[in-house]
């Protein structure tokens, strides 16, 4: 009698928690979350392309490259003739014998000139400066590709997590629907005394627990999907179906052809160009100048003080306190540092690829083993369902079969997500 009252209380509580109106709401809610209720699904490419378009960091790199192009044009402009207007006007009066020495000040000095200056530059110097700017642009391009790859990896990893949560939700919802159908059959069998009320109570607890699992899976998917939108720079509070990520394992290229190694190559070329620039900066420098205009002290025939002048400047470096050698030493130390980072990266790269490949093989093997197990759990579950309709199986055994099936499917989902994450990481290192 006490057991019967307990069951009645559970069912009444269940009904209180789910009156007819609430059932309709829940039915609508679960239907809204099913894939058939979505008019459009979003793919991994959608989120990656959106993130790449919205990323301020990638736009920053593009602007840095444009700034280098401007610097290149500015360098060309500095070696063209520079034309300036100069005006110098000085008056030094002498009053009652007091004032500057007239022999020095000329009492007045008035100069209105247009000057032209041009530095005669060695073509090798100019070309080396352009090479440095070009290499800096290549360095920016490589860093941009690395940042782009980092962003793709982050978006893909979060998409996989959200996709796994979505699959967990769909699967648990399907199990709940199955158990809800069995509840109707089992209740009738219990009323017909085919099963004991305690057996029905055990099943009812399982049904309630499964509903909580569905709710938890839905909340997890909402959280993962919100993070995905956040990383992509998308303001969107709605939910949608996530398509299966189309990830294929890329082949492993030679390390020298990867985008990460290219940085070391470009850095080496920049150091060589900077080293050459040191020697070129010690070449003799020649400058030409000319001016035309009016220069006068206004003391003698000022109207005739119009004229022109021209000249040549020559600078030959002789001794600078060994600064040249010190600058070369700095470049040599920077090159050693670059080589250390390069060698360390090679070791890390080989270790990462080997470790990730080993993990991927282990996960694939576990998935295959679990798939074989699911065939038996599905068969056992189906057999118990048929036997339950005739009362020839214990509810406890049926619940155990359900739990075994759930555990096996969860293992498949979790390891499928792990497999996709491993492929994502391997592909990250294989970017050319």
Residue pairs with C-beta under 8 A, 6 or more apart in sequence:
3 197
3 198
3 201
4 197
6 201
7 197
7 200
7 201
7 204
10 201
10 204
11 204
14 204
14 208
18 26
30 173
30 214
31 37
33 169
33 173
33 218
33 239
34 170
34 173
35 41
35 170
35 241
38 240
38 241
40 240
41 240
41 241
41 242
41 243
42 240
42 241
42 242
42 243
43 242
43 243
43 245
43 246
44 155
44 156
44 159
44 243
44 245
44 246
44 247
47 155
47 159
47 228
47 232
47 234
48 151
48 152
48 155
48 156
50 232
50 233
50 234
51 151
51 152
51 155
51 231
51 232
51 233
52 58
52 148
52 151
52 152
54 232
54 233
54 234
55 147
55 151
55 233
57 147
57 151
58 144
58 147
58 148
58 151
61 140
61 141
61 143
61 144
61 147
62 144
64 140
65 137
65 140
65 141
68 133
68 136
68 137
68 140
69 137
71 133
72 130
72 133
75 126
75 129
75 130
75 133
78 119
79 118
79 119
79 121
79 126
80 118
81 116
81 117
81 118
82 116
82 117
82 118
83 114
83 115
83 116
84 114
84 115
84 117
85 113
85 114
85 115
86 111
86 112
86 113
86 114
86 115
86 291
87 111
87 112
87 113
88 109
88 110
88 111
89 109
89 110
89 111
90 105
90 108
90 109
90 110
91 107
91 108
92 99
92 100
92 105
92 106
92 107
92 108
93 99
93 107
94 100
94 102
94 107
99 105
106 297
106 299
107 297
107 298
107 299
108 296
108 297
108 298
108 299
109 296
109 297
110 294
110 295
110 296
110 297
110 298
111 293
111 294
111 295
111 296
112 293
112 294
112 295
113 291
113 292
113 293
113 294
113 295
114 291
114 292
114 293
115 289
115 290
115 291
116 289
116 290
116 291
117 287
117 288
117 289
118 287
118 288
118 289
119 285
119 286
119 287
119 288
120 285
120 286
120 287
120 288
122 280
122 283
124 280
125 277
125 280
125 281
125 283
128 273
128 276
128 277
128 280
129 277
131 273
132 270
132 273
132 274
132 277
135 266
135 269
135 270
135 273
136 270
138 266
139 263
139 266
139 267
139 270
142 259
142 262
142 263
142 266
143 263
145 259
145 431
146 259
146 260
146 263
149 259
149 428
149 431
152 428
153 424
153 425
153 428
154 231
155 228
155 231
155 232
156 245
156 247
156 424
157 421
157 424
158 224
158 227
158 228
158 231
159 228
159 242
159 245
160 245
160 417
160 420
160 421
160 424
161 224
161 227
161 417
162 221
162 224
162 225
162 227
162 228
162 242
163 242
163 244
163 245
163 417
163 420
164 413
164 414
164 416
164 417
165 217
165 220
165 221
165 223
165 224
165 225
166 221
166 225
166 241
166 242
167 413
167 416
168 217
168 220
168 221
168 410
168 413
169 214
169 217
169 218
169 220
169 221
171 409
171 413
172 210
172 213
172 214
172 217
173 214
173 217
175 210
175 402
175 405
175 406
176 207
176 210
176 211
176 213
176 214
179 203
179 206
179 207
179 210
179 402
180 207
182 203
182 385
182 388
183 203
183 204
183 207
185 388
185 389
186 195
186 200
186 203
186 388
186 395
187 200
189 195
189 388
189 389
189 391
190 196
190 197
190 199
190 200
194 391
195 391
195 395
199 394
199 395
199 396
200 395
202 395
202 396
202 399
203 395
203 398
203 399
206 399
206 402
221 239
222 239
225 239
225 242
226 237
229 235
229 236
245 420
247 420
247 423
247 424
247 427
248 423
249 360
249 423
249 426
249 427
250 426
250 427
250 430
251 430
252 353
252 426
252 430
253 430
253 432
255 261
255 346
255 349
255 350
256 265
257 432
258 349
258 429
258 430
258 431
258 432
259 431
259 432
260 345
260 349
260 429
260 431
261 342
261 345
264 338
264 341
264 342
264 345
267 338
268 335
268 338
271 331
271 334
271 335
271 338
274 331
275 328
275 331
278 324
278 327
278 328
278 331
279 324
282 317
282 324
284 314
284 315
284 316
284 317
285 313
285 314
285 315
286 312
286 313
286 314
286 315
287 312
287 313
287 314
287 315
288 310
288 311
288 312
288 313
289 310
289 311
289 312
289 313
290 308
290 309
290 310
290 311
291 308
291 309
291 310
292 307
292 308
292 309
293 306
293 307
294 305
294 306
295 305
295 307
296 302
296 305
349 429
352 425
352 429
353 426
353 429
353 430
356 422
356 425
356 426
356 429
357 426
359 422
360 419
360 422
360 423
360 426
363 415
363 418
363 419
363 422
364 419
366 411
366 415
367 412
367 415
367 416
367 419
370 408
370 411
370 412
370 415
371 412
373 408
374 405
374 408
374 409
374 412
377 401
377 404
377 405
377 408
378 405
380 401
380 404
381 401
381 402
381 404
381 405
384 393
384 397
384 398
384 401
385 398
387 393
388 395
388 398
